[in-house]
Amino acid sequence: MSTELNRDIEISCKRAGSFYRYSKRILDIIGALSSLILLTPILIVVGILIKLESKGAIIFAQKRVGLN
C-alpha cells in the first residue's frame, strides 16, 4: 500500500511540475513580447534624438586594440 501511494504521489508531482514549467514559459514569452511592444516606440524616439544631437552612429562601436 505504501509503495503504491508513493508512486502515485511521484506521478502527480511530475505532472504538476510540467504544468508549472509550461505555464511559466508561456508567461515569460507573453511578458517579453508585451515589454518589447511597449518599449519599441520609446527606443525609436531615443535613437532619433541621439542621431539628431550627435555626429556619430546611434550605437557606439570602436576598434579594439590588442592581440586578436
Secondary structure, DSSP 8 states (H G I E B T S, - for coil): -HHHHHHHHHHHHHHHHHHHHHHHHHHHHHHHHHHHHHHHHHHHHHHHHHHHH-SS-SS------S--
